[in-house]
Amino acid sequence: MLTALRRIRPSCGATYSHARTLATAAATAPHPRERGPRKEGDISSVFASLSGTEGTALPARFADVKSHIIRGNESAIQASWLRLLKALRSEIELISSSGSDIIPEIESSEIKNFSRTQPFAFALKKRGVAILRGVVDPDVALGWKEEIRAYIRANPSTKAFPKDNPAVYELYWSPGQVKARAHPNVLEAQRFLMSFWHSKDADAAISTEYPVSYADRVRIRPPGDSGFALGPHVDGGSVERWEPEGYGLGDPYHSIFAGKFEEFDPWESSTRLRVESDLYNGAGACSMFRMFQGWLSMSETGPGEGTLFVNPLFGLATSYFLLRPFFSPRNPDPARSGYLDAENWQLDPVQTPLLQGASLGCTQELTNTLHPHLELDKTMVHVPVVQPGDYVAWHCDTLHAVDKIHKGVGDSSVLYIPACPLTEANARYLVQQRNAFLAGTPGPDFPGGMGEREHVGRMGVKDIEQAGGDEALRAMGLQAWDLDAKTEREKSFLKAMNQCLELPA
């Protein structure tokens, strides 16, 4: 197992090596920007295309933001755009011919078998998505679904989307969800996946050895549903990816904006630690650093049966949608022969505020019209058939979508469970999430309101302890990290995190 444990670098910018100084610095560092309570809502609040805000023009200042990014580097960006379009063409043909087979998978029982993990790691890093089979026993996963259904029946006030035929429930603390997040196998799967990230900064304050829990929703999508039709998108903000006070704080996309997309490393973690992915307090925008988004299946579900699409173009797709706003077609008629040819596209001499598919407070959406070179009809591929207990995970930059229509005969059900490392910002998020858990309200990233405050059968601290023991309690910020660590560096890091969590060491 690889580790990404590094010395903490406090928010004040100084670096300390002495344990006591280090812990004190982290505990007294400025808190992230305080947010007010989020508006009430549901999962549709995250999408401009579903919430009625699609097409709203961005403020004029975004023209200046874009101009600043490319200023003095126009020739390199133009040249990189041409190379990118060429690279996309060859990859699109490969993905189109491979389909779902291009998605790597591994049995959870083999994650410590080097002969199996080595080829798996290569494919995961190339494609940004994977399946871990059999993380939880199928009967256990099915049992969780039944517990959630019983919880919904006992609490008819539960909010969901769509309202007339629910598929995604505004639940975070139901029995099945709490038990799944606490399950030792789930935490181990998260640790395994996060081990493939690395840090170029030896002082970066991050550890992938200690997964932390992120309370997300549950999906129980009935056959025939067409309301929960999420098109291609990338979570983690939208306009923030171009803003200096957003992703620009850590600059993980520097290589792309410098005209060197080939050097972009999506698996480097230190540049993501200072990122601000939610500048506009969106109703469902994510502020926690999720290395992977993911879900645990609670049904046998195949392609076309209300399941997930992913885009294995991965880094090339990221490079494309980030550079797309700087370019326009000379001849804008998409029906014209040669519309996609490199010769038809030029760097705009004067930048406009337009960021295709990006809206304030919403997720980044992608379409064939706005992002034609991605050929989404060819490159969005279904996840293969999954069984109850399988864990599907995709890198936080990965384009993904959901079947427009559930054409299957049974429910398509998942527990949304991302993989999140231990960082200072994530620890501070845990403090707010812990308070929400104890109060029965949604976590700080999610639409506000009463939530499950008055729900019958809501889980408590003892239930987490019974489901996963000390590790599960720590992952939820309910118990201090053990300071009986292997090294002084690790001990110092955990002491600092305990102070961030306001827990006695």
Secondary structure, DSSP 4 states (H G I P E B T S, - for coil): ----------TTS----SHHHHHHHHHHSPPPPP-PPPPS--GGGG-HHHHT-TTPPPPTHHHHHHHHHHTT-HHHHHHHHHHHHHHHHHHHHHHHHHGGGGS-EEEGGGTT-HHHHHHHHHHHHHHSEEEEETSS-HHHHHHHHHHHHHHHHH-TT--EESSSS--EE--SSSHHHHHHHH-HHHHHHHHHHHTT-B-S-TT--EEEEEEE-----EEEEPTT--S----SEE-S-SGGGT-TTTGGGT-TTHHHHTT-GGG--TTB-GGGTT----SS--TT---S--SEEEEEE-S-B-TTBS-EEE-TTTHHHHHHHHHGGGEEESS--TTSTTTTSGGGEEE-SS--S--TT--TTS-EE--TTTSGGG-HHHH-EE---B-TT-EEEEETT--EEE-SSB-SSS-EEEEE--BEEEEHHHHHHHHHHHHHHHHT---TTS--SSTTTT-TT---HHHHHHHHHHHHHHHTTSSPPP---SSHHHHHHHHHHHHHTT---
